Amino acid sequence: MNTDKIRSVLNILFLVLAVAAVVIYFTAKGDFKLFIYVCGAAIFVKLMEFFIRFTMR
């Protein structure tokens, strides 16, 4: 697979996780841990995309 395609997939996954984190933050009043986990996963995916962008040139 091309690195540009991998980066695109990771960016889409990041956006989905970020939207899910916002929705969870406002809807799941008693379950803050779920928000932290989803937000952490989104940050991890974005860091992977960042790493690929600057190391695979």
C-alpha positions as CSV (number, residue, x, y, z in Angstrom):
1,M,0.0,0.0,0.0
2,N,1.1,3.5,-0.7
3,T,2.0,5.7,2.3
4,D,-0.4,8.4,1.1
5,K,-3.3,5.9,1.2
6,I,-2.2,4.7,4.6
7,R,-2.1,8.3,5.8
8,S,-5.6,9.0,4.3
9,V,-7.0,6.0,6.1
10,L,-5.4,7.0,9.4
11,N,-6.8,10.6,9.0
12,I,-10.3,9.3,8.3
13,L,-10.0,7.0,11.4
14,F,-8.8,9.9,13.5
15,L,-11.7,12.1,12.4
16,V,-14.2,9.3,13.2
17,L,-12.7,8.8,16.6
18,A,-12.6,12.5,17.3
19,V,-16.3,12.9,16.5
20,A,-17.1,9.8,18.6
21,A,-15.1,11.3,21.5
22,V,-17.1,14.6,21.3
23,V,-20.4,12.7,21.1
24,I,-19.4,10.5,24.1
25,Y,-18.4,13.5,26.1
26,F,-21.8,15.1,25.8
27,T,-23.9,12.0,26.0
28,A,-22.3,9.6,28.5
29,K,-22.6,11.6,31.7
30,G,-21.4,9.0,34.1
31,D,-18.8,7.2,32.0
32,F,-15.8,9.6,31.6
33,K,-13.4,6.7,31.2
34,L,-14.9,5.8,27.9
35,F,-14.3,9.4,26.6
36,I,-10.7,9.2,27.8
37,Y,-10.2,5.8,26.0
38,V,-11.7,7.0,22.7
39,C,-9.8,10.3,22.9
40,G,-6.6,8.5,23.6
41,A,-7.1,6.2,20.7
42,A,-7.7,9.2,18.4
43,I,-4.5,10.8,19.6
44,F,-2.6,7.6,19.1
45,V,-3.9,7.3,15.5
46,K,-2.9,10.9,14.8
47,L,0.6,10.3,16.2
48,M,1.0,7.3,13.9
49,E,-0.1,9.4,10.9
50,F,2.3,12.1,12.0
51,F,5.1,9.6,12.3
52,I,4.5,8.2,8.8
53,R,4.3,11.7,7.3
54,F,7.7,12.8,8.5
55,T,9.7,9.5,8.4
56,M,8.5,8.0,5.1
57,R,9.4,10.7,2.6
